[in-house]
Amino acid sequence: VDADQALHDHRHLLLLQADPHREKIDKGVTFPDAETIAKVTAQSEWHKKVLAVLIDKDHWTAALKAMEFRTGVTAGDIEITVKFVALKDVPARAFGKAGKGTVELDIDRIAKYERTVADCDKLKAKGVVVIVPPARVERIIPHEITHCFQGVDQPAWFIEGMASYVGRETNHVYAYRHGGGRTLDIGEPYERDFLYARSWAFFEWMESAHGVDKVRKFIALSLEGKAAPDAAAEATGV
């Protein structure tokens, strides 16, 4: 009984201890008002499903932790406004600096993606091989929250590579492999569909070849404004 009581007291103490990352999300992330959320949710079961993920503060807390862990960037107080908008070519986009920024989400487009996920699951259950799996909704959050910490004039391969390095959406890699194109130098222009995977691969290569501390130094120098190629050279000595 004493042991059970001690375990109960320990768990209760853990519950009482505040998670500083969750506190930052609770205080610093502003979602659309309840009326807007209700209207979007009512559109379809897919809208309801993706919205439940995209406004879940547990996902945002995990995303903030992932951003810090992968990049070495330490988040102070954040001010991020989430908006529901119609976007032309992408399901989401974000911009900002040092945790002060805006995340725009195209809920209609994301809901269509989620329906595709369900369709693919049905196909896989019948034995169909899905070569390029659909993107996962929860991976949007770490990718976009990372953009809110950039705010620098750097090439697309750095901006999207860093965000993809945090978001780790493997859909990009499957699409890149399936595309069958040559792997060009990192500074060469890429189609948007392949930019994410190629850019992410550069970060993974640097971590594998030089270690995570070099990646963090590279990111820090680039966010300070040093040109990304020069920052990579300085961080790695290559």
BAROBA-159376 format. One record per residue (C-alpha): x, y, z; residue in one letter; residue number from 1. Coordinates in Angstrom, 1 decimal, always signed. Layout:
% residues N
<rec east="X" north="Y" up="Z" r="A" k="NUM"/>
...
//
This chain:
% residues 238
<rec east="+0.0" north="+0.0" up="+0.0" r="V" k="1"/>
<rec east="+2.8" north="+2.4" up="+0.9" r="D" k="2"/>
<rec east="+4.5" north="+1.7" up="-2.5" r="A" k="3"/>
<rec east="+1.3" north="+2.3" up="-4.3" r="D" k="4"/>
<rec east="+0.7" north="+5.5" up="-2.5" r="Q" k="5"/>
<rec east="+4.3" north="+6.7" up="-3.3" r="A" k="6"/>
<rec east="+3.7" north="+5.9" up="-7.0" r="L" k="7"/>
<rec east="+0.4" north="+7.8" up="-6.9" r="H" k="8"/>
<rec east="+2.1" north="+10.8" up="-5.3" r="D" k="9"/>
<rec east="+4.9" north="+10.7" up="-7.8" r="H" k="10"/>
<rec east="+2.5" north="+10.7" up="-10.7" r="R" k="11"/>
<rec east="+0.5" north="+13.5" up="-9.2" r="H" k="12"/>
<rec east="+3.6" north="+15.5" up="-8.8" r="L" k="13"/>
<rec east="+4.5" north="+15.0" up="-12.4" r="L" k="14"/>
<rec east="+1.1" north="+16.2" up="-13.5" r="L" k="15"/>
<rec east="+1.5" north="+19.3" up="-11.4" r="L" k="16"/>
<rec east="+4.9" north="+20.2" up="-13.0" r="Q" k="17"/>
<rec east="+4.3" north="+22.5" up="-15.8" r="A" k="18"/>
<rec east="+5.7" north="+21.8" up="-19.3" r="D" k="19"/>
<rec east="+7.5" north="+25.0" up="-20.4" r="P" k="20"/>
<rec east="+7.0" north="+24.2" up="-24.1" r="H" k="21"/>
<rec east="+3.3" north="+23.7" up="-23.5" r="R" k="22"/>
<rec east="+3.1" north="+27.0" up="-21.6" r="E" k="23"/>
<rec east="+4.7" north="+28.7" up="-24.6" r="K" k="24"/>
<rec east="+2.2" north="+27.2" up="-27.0" r="I" k="25"/>
<rec east="-0.8" north="+28.0" up="-24.7" r="D" k="26"/>
<rec east="+0.3" north="+31.6" up="-24.3" r="K" k="27"/>
<rec east="+1.8" north="+32.2" up="-27.8" r="G" k="28"/>
<rec east="-0.3" north="+30.4" up="-30.5" r="V" k="29"/>
<rec east="-3.5" north="+32.0" up="-31.5" r="T" k="30"/>
<rec east="-6.0" north="+30.0" up="-33.5" r="F" k="31"/>
<rec east="-9.1" north="+31.3" up="-35.4" r="P" k="32"/>
<rec east="-12.1" north="+32.0" up="-33.3" r="D" k="33"/>
<rec east="-14.6" north="+29.3" up="-32.2" r="A" k="34"/>
<rec east="-17.2" north="+30.3" up="-34.8" r="E" k="35"/>
<rec east="-14.7" north="+30.0" up="-37.6" r="T" k="36"/>
<rec east="-13.6" north="+26.6" up="-36.4" r="I" k="37"/>
<rec east="-17.2" north="+25.4" up="-36.1" r="A" k="38"/>
<rec east="-18.0" north="+26.5" up="-39.6" r="K" k="39"/>
<rec east="-14.9" north="+24.7" up="-41.0" r="V" k="40"/>
<rec east="-15.6" north="+21.6" up="-39.0" r="T" k="41"/>
<rec east="-19.2" north="+21.3" up="-40.3" r="A" k="42"/>
<rec east="-18.1" north="+21.1" up="-43.9" r="Q" k="43"/>
<rec east="-17.2" north="+17.4" up="-44.0" r="S" k="44"/>
<rec east="-15.9" north="+14.6" up="-41.8" r="E" k="45"/>
<rec east="-12.5" north="+15.2" up="-43.4" r="W" k="46"/>
<rec east="-12.5" north="+18.9" up="-42.4" r="H" k="47"/>
<rec east="-13.4" north="+17.8" up="-38.9" r="K" k="48"/>
<rec east="-10.6" north="+15.2" up="-38.8" r="K" k="49"/>
<rec east="-7.8" north="+17.4" up="-40.0" r="V" k="50"/>
<rec east="-8.9" north="+20.3" up="-37.9" r="L" k="51"/>
<rec east="-8.8" north="+18.2" up="-34.8" r="A" k="52"/>
<rec east="-5.1" north="+17.5" up="-35.5" r="V" k="53"/>
<rec east="-4.2" north="+21.0" up="-36.6" r="L" k="54"/>
<rec east="-5.5" north="+22.8" up="-33.5" r="I" k="55"/>
<rec east="-4.4" north="+20.2" up="-31.0" r="D" k="56"/>
<rec east="-1.9" north="+21.9" up="-28.8" r="K" k="57"/>
<rec east="-0.2" north="+18.6" up="-28.0" r="D" k="58"/>
<rec east="+0.9" north="+18.5" up="-31.6" r="H" k="59"/>
<rec east="+2.1" north="+22.0" up="-31.5" r="W" k="60"/>
<rec east="+4.0" north="+21.4" up="-28.2" r="T" k="61"/>
<rec east="+5.7" north="+18.3" up="-29.8" r="A" k="62"/>
<rec east="+6.5" north="+20.3" up="-32.9" r="A" k="63"/>
<rec east="+8.2" north="+23.1" up="-30.8" r="L" k="64"/>
<rec east="+10.3" north="+20.4" up="-29.0" r="K" k="65"/>
<rec east="+11.2" north="+18.8" up="-32.3" r="A" k="66"/>
<rec east="+12.3" north="+22.1" up="-33.8" r="M" k="67"/>
<rec east="+14.6" north="+22.8" up="-30.8" r="E" k="68"/>
<rec east="+16.0" north="+19.2" up="-30.7" r="F" k="69"/>
<rec east="+16.7" north="+19.0" up="-34.4" r="R" k="70"/>
<rec east="+18.1" north="+22.5" up="-35.0" r="T" k="71"/>
<rec east="+19.5" north="+23.6" up="-31.7" r="G" k="72"/>
<rec east="+17.4" north="+26.8" up="-31.9" r="V" k="73"/>
<rec east="+16.1" north="+27.7" up="-28.4" r="T" k="74"/>
<rec east="+12.6" north="+29.1" up="-28.4" r="A" k="75"/>
<rec east="+11.8" north="+32.1" up="-26.2" r="G" k="76"/>
<rec east="+8.4" north="+33.5" up="-25.9" r="D" k="77"/>
<rec east="+6.5" north="+32.9" up="-29.2" r="I" k="78"/>
<rec east="+3.7" north="+34.8" up="-31.0" r="E" k="79"/>
<rec east="+2.3" north="+32.7" up="-33.8" r="I" k="80"/>
<rec east="-1.1" north="+33.4" up="-35.4" r="T" k="81"/>
<rec east="-2.8" north="+30.6" up="-37.3" r="V" k="82"/>
<rec east="-5.0" north="+31.5" up="-40.2" r="K" k="83"/>
<rec east="-7.3" north="+29.5" up="-42.5" r="F" k="84"/>
<rec east="-6.8" north="+30.7" up="-46.0" r="V" k="85"/>
<rec east="-7.0" north="+29.5" up="-49.6" r="A" k="86"/>
<rec east="-3.5" north="+28.9" up="-51.0" r="L" k="87"/>
<rec east="-2.6" north="+28.5" up="-54.6" r="K" k="88"/>
<rec east="-0.1" north="+25.6" up="-54.8" r="D" k="89"/>
<rec east="+0.6" north="+24.4" up="-51.2" r="V" k="90"/>
<rec east="-1.5" north="+23.1" up="-48.3" r="P" k="91"/>
<rec east="+0.3" north="+25.4" up="-45.8" r="A" k="92"/>
<rec east="+2.9" north="+28.1" up="-45.6" r="R" k="93"/>
<rec east="+4.5" north="+30.2" up="-42.8" r="A" k="94"/>
<rec east="+6.8" north="+33.0" up="-42.2" r="F" k="95"/>
<rec east="+8.3" north="+34.9" up="-39.3" r="G" k="96"/>
<rec east="+11.4" north="+35.2" up="-37.2" r="K" k="97"/>
<rec east="+12.5" north="+34.1" up="-33.7" r="A" k="98"/>
<rec east="+9.1" north="+32.5" up="-33.0" r="G" k="99"/>
<rec east="+7.1" north="+35.6" up="-34.1" r="K" k="100"/>
<rec east="+5.1" north="+34.8" up="-37.2" r="G" k="101"/>
<rec east="+2.1" north="+33.5" up="-39.1" r="T" k="102"/>
<rec east="+1.0" north="+30.0" up="-40.2" r="V" k="103"/>
<rec east="-1.5" north="+29.8" up="-43.0" r="E" k="104"/>
<rec east="-3.4" north="+26.6" up="-43.5" r="L" k="105"/>
<rec east="-5.6" north="+25.7" up="-46.5" r="D" k="106"/>
<rec east="-8.0" north="+23.4" up="-44.7" r="I" k="107"/>
<rec east="-9.9" north="+22.5" up="-47.9" r="D" k="108"/>
<rec east="-6.7" north="+21.2" up="-49.6" r="R" k="109"/>
<rec east="-5.6" north="+19.4" up="-46.4" r="I" k="110"/>
<rec east="-9.0" north="+17.8" up="-46.0" r="A" k="111"/>
<rec east="-8.7" north="+16.4" up="-49.6" r="K" k="112"/>
<rec east="-5.2" north="+15.0" up="-48.7" r="Y" k="113"/>
<rec east="-6.7" north="+13.3" up="-45.7" r="E" k="114"/>
<rec east="-9.4" north="+11.7" up="-47.8" r="R" k="115"/>
<rec east="-6.6" north="+10.4" up="-50.1" r="T" k="116"/>
<rec east="-4.9" north="+8.9" up="-47.1" r="V" k="117"/>
<rec east="-8.1" north="+7.0" up="-46.3" r="A" k="118"/>
<rec east="-8.4" north="+5.9" up="-49.9" r="D" k="119"/>
<rec east="-4.8" north="+4.6" up="-49.9" r="C" k="120"/>
<rec east="-5.4" north="+2.7" up="-46.7" r="D" k="121"/>
<rec east="-8.3" north="+0.9" up="-48.4" r="K" k="122"/>
<rec east="-6.1" north="+0.1" up="-51.4" r="L" k="123"/>
<rec east="-3.3" north="-1.2" up="-49.2" r="K" k="124"/>
<rec east="-5.7" north="-3.4" up="-47.3" r="A" k="125"/>
<rec east="-6.5" north="-5.1" up="-50.7" r="K" k="126"/>
<rec east="-2.8" north="-5.7" up="-51.3" r="G" k="127"/>
<rec east="-2.1" north="-2.7" up="-53.6" r="V" k="128"/>
<rec east="+1.4" north="-1.3" up="-53.3" r="V" k="129"/>
<rec east="+1.4" north="+2.5" up="-52.8" r="V" k="130"/>
<rec east="+4.6" north="+3.8" up="-54.2" r="I" k="131"/>
<rec east="+4.2" north="+7.4" up="-53.0" r="V" k="132"/>
<rec east="+2.1" north="+7.5" up="-49.8" r="P" k="133"/>
<rec east="+0.1" north="+10.7" up="-49.2" r="P" k="134"/>
<rec east="+1.4" north="+13.4" up="-46.8" r="A" k="135"/>
<rec east="+0.5" north="+13.2" up="-43.2" r="R" k="136"/>
<rec east="-1.4" north="+16.0" up="-41.6" r="V" k="137"/>
<rec east="+0.5" north="+16.1" up="-38.3" r="E" k="138"/>
<rec east="+3.8" north="+16.6" up="-40.1" r="R" k="139"/>
<rec east="+2.6" north="+20.0" up="-41.3" r="I" k="140"/>
<rec east="+3.0" north="+21.5" up="-37.9" r="I" k="141"/>
<rec east="+6.7" north="+21.0" up="-37.2" r="P" k="142"/>
<rec east="+7.5" north="+22.1" up="-40.7" r="H" k="143"/>
<rec east="+5.6" north="+25.3" up="-40.6" r="E" k="144"/>
<rec east="+6.5" north="+26.2" up="-37.0" r="I" k="145"/>
<rec east="+10.2" north="+26.0" up="-38.1" r="T" k="146"/>
<rec east="+9.5" north="+28.7" up="-40.7" r="H" k="147"/>
<rec east="+8.4" north="+31.0" up="-37.9" r="C" k="148"/>
<rec east="+12.0" north="+30.9" up="-36.6" r="F" k="149"/>
<rec east="+13.8" north="+31.7" up="-39.8" r="Q" k="150"/>
<rec east="+13.2" north="+35.2" up="-41.2" r="G" k="151"/>
<rec east="+16.4" north="+35.4" up="-43.2" r="V" k="152"/>
<rec east="+17.2" north="+35.9" up="-46.9" r="D" k="153"/>
<rec east="+18.6" north="+32.4" up="-47.7" r="Q" k="154"/>
<rec east="+18.2" north="+30.2" up="-50.7" r="P" k="155"/>
<rec east="+15.1" north="+27.9" up="-50.9" r="A" k="156"/>
<rec east="+17.2" north="+24.8" up="-50.2" r="W" k="157"/>
<rec east="+18.1" north="+26.1" up="-46.8" r="F" k="158"/>
<rec east="+14.7" north="+27.4" up="-45.9" r="I" k="159"/>
<rec east="+12.8" north="+24.3" up="-46.9" r="E" k="160"/>
<rec east="+15.6" north="+21.9" up="-46.0" r="G" k="161"/>
<rec east="+15.7" north="+23.1" up="-42.4" r="M" k="162"/>
<rec east="+11.9" north="+22.9" up="-42.1" r="A" k="163"/>
<rec east="+11.8" north="+19.4" up="-43.7" r="S" k="164"/>
<rec east="+14.7" north="+18.3" up="-41.5" r="Y" k="165"/>
<rec east="+12.4" north="+19.1" up="-38.6" r="V" k="166"/>
<rec east="+9.1" north="+18.0" up="-40.1" r="G" k="167"/>
<rec east="+10.5" north="+14.7" up="-41.5" r="R" k="168"/>
<rec east="+7.6" north="+14.1" up="-44.0" r="E" k="169"/>
<rec east="+8.7" north="+11.0" up="-45.9" r="T" k="170"/>
<rec east="+6.2" north="+11.6" up="-48.6" r="N" k="171"/>
<rec east="+8.7" north="+14.0" up="-50.1" r="H" k="172"/>
<rec east="+11.4" north="+11.3" up="-50.2" r="V" k="173"/>
<rec east="+9.1" north="+8.8" up="-51.9" r="Y" k="174"/>
<rec east="+8.0" north="+11.3" up="-54.5" r="A" k="175"/>
<rec east="+11.7" north="+12.3" up="-55.2" r="Y" k="176"/>
<rec east="+12.8" north="+8.7" up="-55.6" r="R" k="177"/>
<rec east="+9.8" north="+7.9" up="-57.8" r="H" k="178"/>
<rec east="+10.6" north="+10.9" up="-60.0" r="G" k="179"/>
<rec east="+13.8" north="+9.2" up="-61.0" r="G" k="180"/>
<rec east="+15.7" north="+12.4" up="-61.7" r="G" k="181"/>
<rec east="+19.4" north="+13.0" up="-61.2" r="R" k="182"/>
<rec east="+20.6" north="+14.4" up="-57.8" r="T" k="183"/>
<rec east="+22.0" north="+17.8" up="-58.7" r="L" k="184"/>
<rec east="+24.3" north="+20.0" up="-56.6" r="D" k="185"/>
<rec east="+22.5" north="+21.5" up="-53.7" r="I" k="186"/>
<rec east="+22.5" north="+25.0" up="-55.2" r="G" k="187"/>
<rec east="+20.9" north="+23.9" up="-58.5" r="E" k="188"/>
<rec east="+17.2" north="+24.8" up="-59.1" r="P" k="189"/>
<rec east="+14.7" north="+22.0" up="-58.4" r="Y" k="190"/>
<rec east="+11.1" north="+21.6" up="-59.1" r="E" k="191"/>
<rec east="+9.0" north="+22.4" up="-56.0" r="R" k="192"/>
<rec east="+7.9" north="+18.7" up="-55.7" r="D" k="193"/>
<rec east="+11.6" north="+17.6" up="-55.4" r="F" k="194"/>
<rec east="+13.0" north="+20.7" up="-53.5" r="L" k="195"/>
<rec east="+11.9" north="+19.4" up="-50.1" r="Y" k="196"/>
<rec east="+13.5" north="+16.0" up="-50.3" r="A" k="197"/>
<rec east="+16.7" north="+17.2" up="-51.9" r="R" k="198"/>
<rec east="+17.1" north="+20.0" up="-49.4" r="S" k="199"/>
<rec east="+16.3" north="+17.7" up="-46.5" r="W" k="200"/>
<rec east="+18.9" north="+15.2" up="-47.8" r="A" k="201"/>
<rec east="+21.6" north="+17.9" up="-47.5" r="F" k="202"/>
<rec east="+20.9" north="+18.3" up="-43.8" r="F" k="203"/>
<rec east="+20.8" north="+14.6" up="-43.2" r="E" k="204"/>
<rec east="+24.1" north="+14.2" up="-45.1" r="W" k="205"/>
<rec east="+25.7" north="+16.9" up="-43.0" r="M" k="206"/>
<rec east="+24.5" north="+15.2" up="-39.8" r="E" k="207"/>
<rec east="+25.8" north="+11.8" up="-41.0" r="S" k="208"/>
<rec east="+29.1" north="+13.0" up="-42.2" r="A" k="209"/>
<rec east="+29.9" north="+15.7" up="-39.7" r="H" k="210"/>
<rec east="+27.6" north="+15.3" up="-36.6" r="G" k="211"/>
<rec east="+24.6" north="+17.1" up="-35.3" r="V" k="212"/>
<rec east="+26.7" north="+19.8" up="-33.6" r="D" k="213"/>
<rec east="+28.0" north="+20.9" up="-37.0" r="K" k="214"/>
<rec east="+24.4" north="+21.0" up="-38.4" r="V" k="215"/>
<rec east="+23.4" north="+23.2" up="-35.5" r="R" k="216"/>
<rec east="+26.3" north="+25.5" up="-36.0" r="K" k="217"/>
<rec east="+25.5" north="+25.7" up="-39.7" r="F" k="218"/>
<rec east="+21.9" north="+26.6" up="-38.9" r="I" k="219"/>
<rec east="+22.9" north="+29.2" up="-36.3" r="A" k="220"/>
<rec east="+25.3" north="+30.9" up="-38.7" r="L" k="221"/>
<rec east="+22.7" north="+30.9" up="-41.5" r="S" k="222"/>
<rec east="+20.0" north="+32.4" up="-39.2" r="L" k="223"/>
<rec east="+22.5" north="+35.1" up="-38.2" r="E" k="224"/>
<rec east="+22.6" north="+36.1" up="-41.9" r="G" k="225"/>
<rec east="+25.7" north="+34.4" up="-43.1" r="K" k="226"/>
<rec east="+25.2" north="+33.0" up="-46.6" r="A" k="227"/>
<rec east="+24.1" north="+29.4" up="-46.3" r="A" k="228"/>
<rec east="+26.9" north="+27.9" up="-48.5" r="P" k="229"/>
<rec east="+29.5" north="+29.9" up="-46.5" r="D" k="230"/>
<rec east="+27.9" north="+28.9" up="-43.3" r="A" k="231"/>
<rec east="+28.0" north="+25.2" up="-44.3" r="A" k="232"/>
<rec east="+31.7" north="+25.5" up="-45.2" r="A" k="233"/>
<rec east="+32.6" north="+27.3" up="-42.0" r="E" k="234"/>
<rec east="+30.6" north="+24.8" up="-39.8" r="A" k="235"/>
<rec east="+32.1" north="+21.7" up="-41.5" r="T" k="236"/>
<rec east="+35.5" north="+22.8" up="-42.7" r="G" k="237"/>
<rec east="+34.6" north="+21.5" up="-46.1" r="V" k="238"/>
//
